[in-house]
Amino acid sequence: MSVQLAALVALTNDPRKAVEIAEHWVPAPNSAGFANLIAVAHVAAELERASAEQNFDRISLDRGMIEGIVQRLAAASVTDPSDLDVVENLAVLFAYLGDERRRSLALTIAETLKAR
């Protein structure tokens, strides 16, 4: 539990450290919650890196990096299709990639999960 808490705390202050901690997190490496934490930490780290180089409003994240995050997060959602955070984050990432079909599917799944 202390390792999980350390990763969550680091997420706000140092996303790269959160990634480092979470990637060495042994208890649940295939869980949807773990995959979600890694995804958020990777995006936060990339935003931090990119914002150091340019105006925050003009940041464009690397599509390949985002597609990699999406693949890992989608795989995690298969192992736990009831994780609402994962599904909602997938919808956001699909929107960023311009994949309206998968974004709509993720939003539909999220609405179904919320209705339960």
C-alpha positions, -999 to +999 in steps of 0.1 A: +000+000+000+028+024+008+043+019-027+009+027-043+005+058-022+040+070-031+032+066-068+000+086-064+017+114-044+045+116-069+020+119-097+013+155-088+048+167-081+069+145-104+050+124-130+082+107-142+089+095-106+053+082-105+059+062-137+092+048-122+075+038-090+044+023-107+064+004-133+082-015-105+049-020-086+048-058-082+015-065-065-009-059-094+010-051-126-019-062-148-048-045-130-068-018-146-061+006-117-024+001-121-026+006-159-047+037-154-021+051-130+007+044-155-013+060-183-021+092-163+016+094-152+029+090-187+006+117-201+014+140-171+052+135-177+048+142-214+028+173-207+054+185-182+082+179-207+064+195-236+053+225-215+089+233-207+096+237-244+065+257-255+034+275-245+010+251-228-019+260-251+002+248-281+014+215-268+010+185-291+017+152-276+034+125-296+007+103-313+029+072-311+033+076-273-005+082-269-013+051-291+010+030-269-007+042-238-041+035-254-031-001-263-019-008-227-050+008-212-074-010-236-057-043-227-062-035-190-099-027-197-103-062-211-091-077-178-114-055-158-142-041-180-160-025-150-133+001-143-150+034-151-119+055-148-101+034-174-130+036-199-134+073-194-097+079-199-098+058-230-126+080-244-104+111-239-073+095-255-094+082-284-107+117-289-071+131-289-062+105-316-092+115-336-107+080-334-144+089-331-156+053-334-137+040-304-143+072-285-181+068-289-178+031-279-159+040-247-185+067-239-213+042-244-196+017-221-190+044-195-226+054-195-236+017-190-212+014-161-226+046-145-261+033-149-254+001-128 
